[in-house]
Amino acid sequence: MHKKLFIPGPTEVSDEILQAMATPMIGHRSSAYAELHQAVETKLKKLLNAERRVFLFSSSSTGVMEGVIRNAVGKKVLNTLNGEFSRRWWEIAKSCGVDTETIEVEPGKAITPEMVDAALAKGGFDALCLTYNETSTGILGPLEETARLVRTKYPDVIIMVDAVSCMAGTPIDFDGWGLDICLAGVQKCFALPPGLTVCAVSERALQRAAAIPHRGYYFDFLDNEKFAAKFNTPATPAISLIYALDRQMDRMFAEGLDNRYARHLAMADHCRTWGRARFGLYGDERYLSPTITHVINPGFDFGALNKELGRRGAQISDGYGPFKGKTFRIGHMGDLTLADVQWLTAQIDDIVK
Ligand SMILES: *Cc1c(COP(=O)(O)O)cnc(C)c1O
């Protein structure tokens, strides 16, 4: 039996999208491909309010996180750590050999504009990594406020955002907030199979890339921009996923973006209310994520719970990294509905009596 995915990626994929994946193949240098690419980019620009460019990278998000570091860090990057994915970006920066400093708060807390301000004020930075939705802890950071601060006080700092587990599940106003780079893999709130990452870039980010000599090859922003200007990619793209994304964007606009974001909040609200009453929630209540809920495990056998859930047709996630066995996570993103999460929590109640 198929287990419905209530995990923070990959998420449940609808039959209509699986069908779109089966569209007969076309050559990526054909006009049919350029039309598809242009259509998808136009829809993504509308989703994100990102006028300049949205790249389509055929890679999981981690690859693009690396590409971003190589294209946008000239002097020194500030990595902001509050969980495992923000830590991953720091590991990537170190592995690329760029100069990096960190600020860190304990998992379950958010990095605030004040902390970023205090760190950047020391000087020498030209890039900042922010993890909008820290999937390992279920915390959504104050991105708009942080970006406003950075744009006002540190105009040369490139703002780079990992929005992997919340883009298309919560509003992002790329141009309005003054972001420079914002990326997300499509296997989370977009509810597509994995393998494609979308990445909005500003003119400022492209100019930064132009000043950096060794940007790497596959994710080179300038090379990708040259091809994107013709609605193409330097190497063969994941065409089936781009067909699927085109269909999915239409479904999103048909639902209405506001309705889509409200649906995510309604699912979050249910999971929080349930989790709080039943076991307790993990994390700072002021910054709880709209796409994933992190619940305390009072000591039951998570493996046994998930096994029984699997028998009933669902799957959830254990705590990530140091939280394994201490918490569990419910992903409520993509095409899932309030009825889905209501069903899920009723099953958990029934199993963990
Ligand atoms: C899932 C996730 C990633 C990694 O994505 P991959 O597609 O596995 O490379 C990075 N950052 C965040 C916040 C995530 O949730």
The ligand as an SDF file (V2000), in Angstrom:
LIG
                    3D

 15 15  0  0  0  0  0  0  0  0999 V2000
   15.2280   19.5890    2.2610 C   0  0  0  0  0  0  0  0  0  0  0  0
   16.0570   20.7650    2.5840 C   0  0  0  0  0  0  0  0  0  0  0  0
   17.3120   20.9750    1.9990 C   0  0  0  0  0  0  0  0  0  0  0  0
   18.0060   19.9630    1.1380 C   0  0  0  0  0  0  0  0  0  0  0  0
   17.3520   19.6670   -0.0050 O   0  0  0  0  0  0  0  0  0  0  0  0
   17.8520   18.5240   -1.0090 P   0  0  0  0  0  0  0  0  0  0  0  0
   16.8380   18.6180   -2.0790 O   0  0  0  0  0  0  0  0  0  0  0  0
   17.8190   17.2340   -0.2470 O   0  0  0  0  0  0  0  0  0  0  0  0
   19.2120   18.8570   -1.4690 O   0  0  0  0  0  0  0  0  0  0  0  0
   17.9630   22.1540    2.2860 C   0  0  0  0  0  0  0  0  0  0  0  0
   17.4420   23.0770    3.1060 N   0  0  0  0  0  0  0  0  0  0  0  0
   16.2500   22.8990    3.6950 C   0  0  0  0  0  0  0  0  0  0  0  0
   15.7190   23.9560    4.6020 C   0  0  0  0  0  0  0  0  0  0  0  0
   15.5240   21.7370    3.4560 C   0  0  0  0  0  0  0  0  0  0  0  0
   14.3300   21.5640    4.0490 O   0  0  0  0  0  0  0  0  0  0  0  0
  1  2  1  0
  2  3  1  0
  2 14  2  0
  3  4  1  0
  3 10  2  0
  4  5  1  0
  5  6  1  0
  6  7  2  0
  6  8  1  0
  6  9  1  0
 10 11  1  0
 11 12  2  0
 12 13  1  0
 12 14  1  0
 14 15  1  0
M  END
$$$$
